[in-house]
Amino acid sequence: MKILAIIIGVLLIVFVGIQLYSLNSRNTIEKYSFQVVKKYDSFEVRKYKSGLFTAVDLSTNEYSNGSRKGFSILAGYIFGGNDSNQKIAMTSPVRMSIEEEGMTMMFLIPKEFNKENLPKPNQPDIEFRMEPEQTLAVISFGGWANSDKIEEYKNKLKEALEKQGIEYTNNFSFFGYNPPYDILFRKNEVVVQLK
């Protein structure tokens, strides 16, 4: 019984250590830059600066399959899967478009890079895309994301925007902020471009 208590104690300490490390490292990671324009009860409107992204188009619109495959491809590139074996810092959030057929996953490129000095990807499916400055409505939720939860918050965001009389496009995306090993303090957002 004593050994079991020691094992549980050690595992608990390791778990808490990993979560605290992850929380601290999230504060040092470069983020997609924005300013809050207006806060509402359940959502906010933000103005995002333009940014350069790595992107991969996927043939699935199912979140778990798309997120696994897209992350694997883009993470491979930034972890050295390029013509100069160069590592590129991870940024936040990971952006996934929400479309009827297929989806696109994108990672923000750190500010130190531009299209001219980025290494060429080994994967031919990876593209570089400059996203223009845009105004987005954003609704947040915690826990683990899945297709049903994303759809639920997409509908909540639509209802909230319609209630406020705010016109929006059909350009919805999901923003994921956490690495897979985060258990606590998970943050997710569904966003839509405003007209």
NUMAR-193590 format. One line per 5 residues: number of its first residue (from 1); their letters; for each residue x, y, z of C-alpha. Coordinates in steps of 0.001 Angstrom, whole numbers, m for minus. Layout:
N
NUM	a	X,Y,Z | ...
% end
This chain:
195
1	mkila	0,0,0 | 2855,2354,861 | 4562,1704,m2507 | 1297,2412,m4354 | 930,5732,m2500
6	iiigv	4537,6678,m3406 | 3966,5776,m7086 | 745,7811,m7202 | 2520,10729,m5496 | 5411,10653,m7988
11	llivf	3013,10439,m10956 | 1014,13363,m9595 | 4176,15466,m9193 | 5276,14615,m12760 | 1787,15457,m14116
16	vgiql	1683,18820,m12323 | 5246,19570,m13471 | 4385,18890,m17119 | 1237,21046,m16925 | 3107,23951,m15278
21	yslns	5937,23689,m17826 | 3389,23738,m20652 | 1555,26712,m19165 | 4838,28630,m18853 | 6010,27749,m22384
26	rntie	2669,28942,m23814 | 3451,32410,m22469 | 6738,32586,m24425 | 5413,31320,m27769 | 4776,33840,m30583
31	kysfq	1057,34421,m31151 | m1138,35614,m34013 | m1297,39344,m33210 | m4664,41076,m32683 | m6463,43927,m30937
36	vvkky	m9852,43547,m29276 | m12343,45870,m30996 | m15371,45102,m28785 | m16393,42558,m26137 | m19886,41090,m25969
41	dsfev	m21375,38661,m23436 | m20404,35459,m25253 | m17930,36584,m27929 | m15592,39372,m28943 | m14632,41143,m32148
46	rkyks	m10897,41295,m32872 | m8788,42912,m35569 | m5963,40570,m36596 | m2795,41825,m38250 | m1689,40319,m41535
51	glfta	540,37282,m41218 | 2453,34707,m43237 | 1361,31090,m42713 | 2401,27609,m43739 | m702,25845,m45011
56	vdlst	m1808,22401,m46120 | m5149,21573,m47751 | m6777,18354,m46529 | m9470,16267,m48206 | m11377,15568,m44961
61	neysn	m13725,17842,m43023 | m13664,15604,m39923 | m11732,17365,m37154 | m9795,14476,m35563 | m8558,13039,m38898
66	gsrkg	m7764,16466,m40335 | m6018,17754,m37232 | m3810,14664,m36937 | m2831,14606,m40600 | m2413,18372,m40989
71	fsila	m403,18727,m37784 | 1874,15865,m38797 | 2636,17489,m42178 | 3169,21053,m40900 | 5026,20021,m37735
76	gyifg	7326,17905,m39916 | 8219,21053,m41856 | 8935,23255,m38827 | 10842,20486,m37013 | 13359,20338,m39870
81	gndsn	11560,18694,m42798 | 12855,21257,m45265 | 15726,21723,m47713 | 18054,23168,m45047 | 16970,20931,m42123
86	qkiam	16190,24159,m40271 | 13965,24148,m37186 | 11344,26894,m37046 | 9720,27916,m33754 | 6158,26794,m33075
91	tspvr	3563,29582,m32913 | 10,29790,m31622 | m2770,29192,m32426 | m2986,26408,m34995 | m5669,27539,m37454
96	msiee	m8045,25184,m39262 | m10684,26301,m41725 | m14184,24886,m41229 | m15567,24025,m44654 | m18253,21748,m46073
101	egmtm	m15726,19752,m48076 | m12142,19558,m46878 | m10229,21865,m44574 | m7000,23804,m44452 | m4598,23744,m41509
106	mflip	m2209,26673,m41032 | 697,27583,m38738 | 1749,31220,m38359 | 5350,31796,m39493 | 7477,33642,m36877
111	kefnk	8086,37328,m37693 | 11813,36756,m38310 | 10932,34971,m41585 | 9453,36064,m44891 | 8733,34185,m48133
116	enlpk	12266,34871,m49386 | 14207,33447,m46422 | 11964,30495,m45528 | 13433,27067,m46267 | 11656,25068,m48963
121	pnqpd	9391,22305,m47576 | 10231,18664,m48307 | 6469,18005,m48551 | 5060,19309,m51862 | 1596,19846,m50294
126	iefrm	2807,22702,m48059 | 2197,26253,m49291 | 2992,29692,m47888 | 12,32036,m47637 | m155,35672,m46608
131	epeqt	m3365,36290,m44692 | m4453,39944,m44909 | m5488,42055,m41945 | m8998,40953,m41016 | m11762,41510,m38482
136	lavis	m12977,38323,m36823 | m15706,37473,m34330 | m14391,34967,m31784 | m16100,32597,m29332 | m13989,30586,m26858
141	fggwa	m14418,27227,m25171 | m12313,24954,m22988 | m11609,21249,m22864 | m10863,18947,m25779 | m12116,19977,m29217
146	nsdki	m13973,17647,m31569 | m16221,18060,m34618 | m19423,18209,m32547 | m18082,20800,m30115 | m16725,22955,m32952
151	eeykn	m20106,22812,m34723 | m21896,23643,m31457 | m19785,26766,m30903 | m20022,27744,m34564 | m23824,27768,m34162
156	klkea	m23589,29673,m30858 | m21406,32293,m32556 | m23855,32616,m35475 | m26794,33087,m33080 | m24901,35688,m31025
161	lekqg	m23876,37648,m34134 | m27410,37573,m35548 | m28791,38753,m32192 | m26428,41756,m32367 | m27204,42392,m36068
166	ieytn	m23562,41833,m37059 | m23085,40559,m40611 | m20588,37746,m41123 | m19152,35753,m44011 | m19102,31971,m44339
171	nfsff	m15328,31922,m43589 | m15261,30041,m40266 | m12089,28691,m38667 | m11058,26846,m35537 | m8118,28110,m33435
176	gynpp	m6388,25554,m31189 | m3908,26793,m28601 | m2660,23689,m26787 | m185,20906,m27495 | m1635,17374,m27187
181	ydilf	m77,16760,m23744 | m1942,19692,m22144 | m4732,18401,m19927 | m5515,21510,m17879 | m6357,25025,m19074
186	rknev	m7137,24029,m22667 | m8233,26902,m24900 | m10095,26707,m28213 | m11869,29272,m30374 | m14259,29312,m33296
191	vvqlk	m13848,32435,m35415 | m15574,33935,m38424 | m14598,36779,m40715 | m17013,39712,m40532 | m18396,41543,m43552
% end
